[in-house]
Amino acid sequence: MIPRRLPSFLMSFSFVVSAGLFSSVAAQTTLSGDWTAKPSAKDDSKINLNFERQNEKGGKNQMGQTFEYSQLQGLTREQVISGGPVRFSLVREAGTIECEGSFQNQKGAGTFRFTGSQAFISAMKSRGFDFEKETDNKYEGKHEPENRLFAATTLNVTTALADDLKSAGFTLDVGDLFKAAIFKIDSAFMREMKATGFPNLDMDDLVKARIFHIDAEFVRQAAQMGFDKQPFEHLVKMSIFKITPQFVAGVRDEGLTNLSIEEIVKLKIFNIDAEAIRKAKAEGVPLNVERLVEWRIGVGRGPSRRVI
């Protein structure tokens, strides 16, 4: 079964948001709170930076993101390693986050102040993206326009990104900008997927394509396996269960032809490959997907019978 909601580990940031209305971002959008940081364990050129603040209802808003040191004005890897007081900032089109604090034993902490850009809000609104409109979307934050603008700053949502995405001819909203920034979706990828025979994909479909590594080459391989013109969700299943041309060719060589994707997936789930099919045939098992599954799980084998 394909999950309706994306798993949290695939998210590059997280929101822990409770409702709290902000009167207006039209004047000056500012936020303040605490930050913590530590070097990335995977890349010496990056640092993990987390922001947290209290909202008006007493809840917490949290966001974490990994940045290149070069993106943070005033902070270097050498400062993180040596320790001591620091002042640095993240300057983006959507706003500026100014941080102050210190590092000790390569762990940093301090306070931040965020100032949003009214010019960015106006520029986005002129393109049909209203950052002041209240929403309830996990990519944007719940009911708090200032959170949305803060997220746009950390994720580097830009007017250039909006223009690029719109050029592909998709109908988009503010939430789609966040999805595109998180999952590295641009107009080139949109057009690529359209050209593979899926002209009606929405942004959520494109997010799935990125998560499950579905691109033009994957669609081409599916077609070579005889699964062209399949619904997009079937391709997602093929990716989730790692259906390869070699696996499909193997089971077909053993006599299982004209299989549906659902049947192929079932064989893969129960690890019924060409070798298993040969063994089952030697034991007199009929060449049928359901009977092969029963054979694999031990149904009808006397004392060792297992039922799922």
C-alpha positions in Angstrom: 0.0 0.0 0.0 1.3 3.4 -0.9 1.4 5.8 2.0 -1.0 8.8 1.6 1.3 10.9 3.8 5.0 11.3 3.2 7.2 9.7 5.9 8.8 12.3 8.2 12.4 11.1 7.5 12.1 12.2 3.9 11.4 15.8 5.1 14.3 18.2 5.2 12.6 20.3 7.8 9.8 19.9 10.4 7.0 22.0 11.8 5.6 21.6 15.3 2.9 24.2 15.0 -0.2 25.0 17.0 -2.8 27.5 15.9 -2.0 31.2 16.5 -3.2 34.0 14.4 -1.0 36.8 13.3 -2.7 40.1 12.7 -0.9 41.2 9.5 2.4 40.7 7.7 1.8 43.7 5.6 3.7 46.0 8.0 6.9 44.3 9.2 7.2 40.6 9.6 9.5 39.7 12.5 10.0 36.6 14.6 12.5 35.8 17.4 13.5 32.6 19.1 16.4 30.2 19.9 18.7 28.4 17.6 20.9 25.3 18.1 23.5 23.9 15.7 26.1 21.3 15.1 28.3 20.2 12.1 26.8 17.8 9.6 28.1 14.3 10.2 28.0 13.6 6.4 29.6 16.7 4.9 32.3 19.0 6.4 31.1 21.9 4.3 27.6 21.9 6.0 26.1 22.6 9.3 22.7 21.5 10.8 20.8 24.5 12.1 17.6 24.4 14.1 15.2 27.2 15.0 12.6 27.2 17.8 10.2 29.8 19.1 7.1 30.0 21.3 3.9 31.1 19.7 1.1 33.1 21.2 -0.8 30.0 22.2 2.1 28.6 24.2 3.1 26.0 21.6 6.3 25.6 19.8 7.3 26.2 16.2 10.4 24.3 15.2 12.3 24.1 12.0 15.6 22.3 11.1 17.6 22.6 7.9 21.1 21.8 6.7 23.1 24.7 5.2 26.4 25.2 3.5 28.7 27.4 5.6 28.9 29.6 2.5 25.2 30.4 2.9 25.6 31.8 6.4 27.2 35.2 6.4 29.7 35.5 9.3 30.0 31.9 10.2 32.8 29.5 9.2 33.7 25.9 10.0 36.8 27.1 11.8 34.7 29.1 14.2 32.5 26.1 14.9 35.5 24.0 15.7 37.4 26.5 17.7 34.4 27.7 19.7 33.5 31.1 21.1 30.9 33.8 20.5 29.4 34.1 17.0 27.2 36.4 15.0 25.9 35.3 11.6 23.0 35.7 9.3 21.0 33.9 6.5 20.1 36.4 3.9 17.5 35.4 1.4 14.9 37.0 -0.9 12.1 36.2 1.5 13.8 37.6 4.5 16.9 37.7 6.8 17.6 35.6 9.9 20.2 37.1 12.3 21.7 34.8 14.8 23.8 35.5 17.9 25.3 33.0 20.4 28.3 30.8 20.9 29.9 27.4 20.1 31.5 25.0 22.5 32.6 21.5 21.7 31.3 22.0 18.2 27.7 22.6 19.5 26.2 26.0 19.1 23.2 27.8 20.7 21.8 31.3 20.9 19.0 33.5 19.8 17.7 34.6 16.4 15.7 37.4 15.0 13.9 37.1 11.6 12.8 40.0 9.5 10.6 39.2 6.5 10.7 41.0 3.2 7.6 43.0 2.2 9.1 43.3 -1.3 9.1 39.5 -1.6 5.4 39.3 -0.4 4.4 41.9 -3.0 6.4 40.2 -5.8 4.9 36.8 -5.1 1.4 38.2 -4.9 1.9 39.8 -8.3 2.6 36.2 -9.6 -0.5 34.8 -8.0 1.1 33.4 -4.8 -0.4 35.0 -1.7 1.9 34.5 1.3 -0.5 36.5 3.6 -3.4 34.1 3.1 -4.0 31.8 6.1 -3.7 28.1 5.3 -3.5 24.7 7.0 -0.8 22.9 5.1 2.1 20.9 6.5 4.5 22.5 4.0 3.6 26.0 4.9 2.7 26.1 8.5 -0.7 26.3 10.1 -2.7 29.6 10.1 0.5 31.7 10.6 1.6 33.7 7.5 4.9 34.7 9.3 5.8 31.0 9.7 5.3 30.6 5.9 7.6 33.5 5.2 10.2 32.2 7.6 10.1 28.8 6.0 10.5 30.5 2.6 13.7 32.1 3.8 15.2 28.8 5.2 14.3 26.8 2.1 15.2 29.7 -0.3 11.8 29.9 -2.0 12.3 32.7 -4.6 10.5 34.6 -7.3 12.8 32.9 -9.8 11.6 29.5 -8.6 8.0 30.6 -9.0 8.6 31.9 -12.5 10.4 28.7 -13.5 7.6 26.5 -12.2 4.9 28.5 -13.8 6.6 28.3 -17.2 5.9 24.6 -17.3 2.2 25.3 -17.4 1.1 23.7 -14.1 -1.5 25.2 -11.8 0.3 26.0 -8.6 -0.3 27.5 -5.1 2.0 28.6 -2.3 2.3 25.1 -0.9 3.5 23.9 -4.2 6.5 26.3 -4.1 7.5 24.7 -0.8 7.2 21.2 -2.2 9.3 22.2 -5.2 12.0 23.7 -3.0 12.2 20.7 -0.7 12.2 18.0 -3.4 14.2 19.8 -6.0 11.4 20.0 -8.6 11.8 22.5 -11.5 10.2 23.2 -14.8 12.7 20.8 -16.6 11.6 17.9 -14.4 7.9 18.8 -14.9 8.3 18.9 -18.7 10.3 15.6 -18.6 7.4 13.8 -16.8 4.8 15.3 -19.1 6.8 14.0 -22.1 6.8 10.5 -20.7 3.0 10.3 -21.2 1.8 11.8 -17.9 0.4 15.2 -18.8 -1.9 15.5 -15.9 0.4 15.0 -12.9 0.0 17.5 -10.1 2.7 18.6 -7.6 2.0 15.8 -5.2 2.6 13.3 -8.0 5.9 15.0 -8.9 6.9 14.8 -5.2 6.3 11.0 -5.3 8.3 10.8 -8.5 11.2 12.5 -6.8 10.9 10.4 -3.6 10.7 7.1 -5.5 13.2 8.0 -8.2 10.7 7.9 -11.1 12.1 9.8 -14.1 12.0 9.4 -17.9 14.5 6.5 -17.7 12.4 4.7 -15.2 9.3 5.1 -17.4 11.3 3.9 -20.4 12.3 0.7 -18.5 8.7 0.1 -17.4 7.6 0.3 -21.1 10.4 -2.2 -22.1 9.0 -4.6 -19.5 5.6 -4.3 -21.2 4.1 -1.9 -18.7 3.6 1.2 -20.9 0.5 3.3 -20.5 0.1 2.3 -16.9 -1.4 4.6 -14.3 1.2 6.6 -12.5 0.5 4.9 -9.2 1.5 1.6 -10.7 4.9 3.0 -11.5 5.2 4.2 -7.9 4.5 0.6 -6.7 7.1 -0.7 -9.1 9.7 1.7 -7.6 8.7 1.0 -4.0 9.1 -2.8 -4.5 12.2 -2.5 -6.7 10.7 -4.3 -9.7 13.6 -4.6 -12.2 13.7 -5.8 -15.8 15.8 -8.7 -14.7 13.2 -9.9 -12.2 10.3 -9.6 -14.6 12.3 -11.4 -17.4 13.2 -14.2 -14.9 9.6 -15.0 -13.9 8.4 -14.8 -17.5 11.1 -17.2 -18.6 9.7 -19.7 -16.1 6.3 -19.5 -17.8 4.5 -16.7 -15.9 3.5 -14.5 -18.8 0.8 -11.9 -19.0 1.2 -10.8 -15.4 -0.2 -7.6 -14.1 1.8 -5.2 -12.1 -0.1 -6.2 -9.0 0.9 -9.8 -9.6 4.5 -8.9 -10.2 4.5 -6.9 -7.0 3.0 -9.9 -5.1 5.8 -12.2 -6.4 8.4 -9.7 -5.3 6.9 -9.2 -1.8 7.1 -12.9 -1.2 10.5 -13.2 -2.8 9.3 -15.6 -5.5 11.9 -15.2 -8.3 12.9 -17.4 -11.2 14.9 -19.8 -8.9 12.0 -20.1 -6.4 9.5 -20.8 -9.3 11.8 -23.6 -10.6 11.9 -25.2 -7.2 8.1 -24.9 -6.8 7.5 -26.5 -10.2 9.8 -29.4 -9.2 7.6 -29.9 -6.2 4.5 -30.0 -8.4 3.1 -26.6 -7.5 0.8 -25.2 -10.2 2.1 -22.3 -12.2 -0.2 -19.7 -10.7 0.7 -16.6 -8.6 -1.7 -17.4 -5.8 -0.6 -21.0 -5.5 3.0 -20.0 -5.6 2.4 -17.6 -2.7 0.6 -20.3 -0.7 3.7 -22.6 -1.4 6.1 -19.9 -0.3 4.3 -19.2 3.0 3.8 -22.9 3.7 0.0 -23.2 3.4 -1.1 -26.9 3.1 2.3 -28.4 4.0 1.1 -30.5 6.9 2.6 -29.9 10.4 4.7 -26.9 9.1 1.6 -25.1 7.8 1.7 -21.4 8.3 -1.2 -19.0 7.7 -1.0 -15.2 7.3 
